[in-house]
């Protein structure tokens, strides 16, 4: 299949290009480089030594991957006309909740980038390739933490003795998550109005350093961020463990979320791509291996770290976010397993592999270690979180 | 109270300024003039001969209303600091479903204008006047036409033997309606995170030429649009009747919507402003007088027109929209009546008054009558609707 990846230079985009390429698909993609830019702007940097964009472009070309730096907010029409994609994977979004809460400018950049890219892709698909399949990356965070189970896609709502199949109500917890809700709404609408087909992937938090395609070639590595904005829970915990910095858990740490290793995120996206829905169908997949509380993950990292000789401890720090710290959480994940998704690794084994990989880059973690403690607070202020 | 109106030059904004001023409130507002511009761009024009922006500004100043032409997308911080509003009414949105479906450019302008204005107001409120009350105009169209009753605000959802209070699922039918959903999500979020207070008004279709404050002073009239993008059902039907043009109903005409006369929209917004919610509260009001099918309204306009000597007929034309043409529709409207809203006029009496007002401007309707038949189709094409 011909697969176009919007956001091909990102944490997920690059390994997805490698994964699909290895599976025999023809891959092209574009990226505006915002991830590199914004991480630097926040004072962070990738821990894995990834290639610069030009080197990566040439490297990709040698593998048969068309890698272009450019704006996916700009018209996609010409690119789709030229490439004739069977599937378009839309990863071209600024994916950070804290970044979107840092100020009006950051909030608005997140909104404009994410909405415009999504709308641009939809309008271009309508005009150029209405038969193509849009695999759009959503987030489990669109649902918030409701007090009931979270289904996939429409679910039965009974109200005053009538029944309707309706989309699950959205309760995002940050402006970033709100942009994702807006995008999901737009994609569903385009499927309904224009007969486009889409898989909307409500993904849990991804963690991990590698996929099988990377082997031992450092040039194939994907970026790995640990700063408060673009780093996420397990990845940051592992980086902390490697430099024997306390593992910092926000608040009580009983916040529960879905998590999935990077390699299985690739597996799932591949399954979605290779099993397109019918024309006009908008389907929703929840995508995670399991749900875990933050503190249970911190404890695993601490324990596995100890078995590798790393001495660390867990520190509870002020939660910069406004979120429930103890709540019911029971999302479905049935659609992907039904199509063949099987977790390749237990979380424990994947954490071991992350810790081992990161040991090589200890000095790079040290370099950015002041970015490990959050400053951006959901109440609109900025201040480093203190230990509780 | 000190009330700031974002979108003060619009169909609702201007009469709201007059209404609140007459009730003794101190009123200031801003408008970027997009409504004037976009109606012209679509080849339309207001039927009522409203003043140009500069004349209106001076006229407003003489009445004690601060009327500013400027961009509500730009920073509101300075304006809020200076004016110290108790309430902010956010009407500064491009309100047209067909406009948003006309092409990527129109779609994106609607998205960027509406989201940016909303986010700008929210961030400025957080920093300058977190105690103020945001009255934001939503639309009944955010709900779509679900097969169950539509409550106001959160409602009980029972799923797999658990119960949660959740926002009603949103199913917008156009990109314009999608922007409104995004705005509602952002406003609810800001209330939750920052303790702002807001009333989100899910308004039905407004119709009418006047409010009591306008008396017989033509200079006080608000704009009245009849083109396919900015004109809405009853207003367009009345304009058609006045020039004895067939009243054009989209499709079967059994689409049911909530409708409210302009004067009662003012009454309702006034009630919302004068009865603010608690800090941190996000409340939703559905706002309409009653629900009607399009064809029942067309028949009323035809009948009342006949009683005024106007000969017209109803033509069913191809529906340019993709929407259900026969559906269940039973939204609640309990919150506003609970606070004192009483419809001042029956729909029939209000239609009579619109027809009488419009007779004076027959030649202006004739001038724009080629804009009465829709061209923008929801499937992304453009073609005048034919008679069915």
Interface residues (C-beta under 8 A of the other chain):
Chain A: X103 X104 X107 X108 X111 X112 X115 X116 X119 X120 X123 X126 X127 X146 X147 X148 X149 X151 X155 X156 X157 X158 X159 X160 X162 X163 X164 X166 X167 X168 X169 X170 X171 X172 X173 X174 X175 X178 X181 X182 X185 X186 X189 X192 X193 X194 X322 X328 X378 X379 X380
Chain B: X103 X104 X107 X108 X111 X112 X115 X116 X119 X120 X123 X126 X127 X146 X147 X148 X149 X151 X155 X156 X157 X158 X159 X160 X162 X163 X164 X166 X167 X168 X169 X170 X171 X172 X173 X174 X175 X178 X181 X182 X185 X186 X189 X192 X193 X194 X322 X328 X378 X379 X380
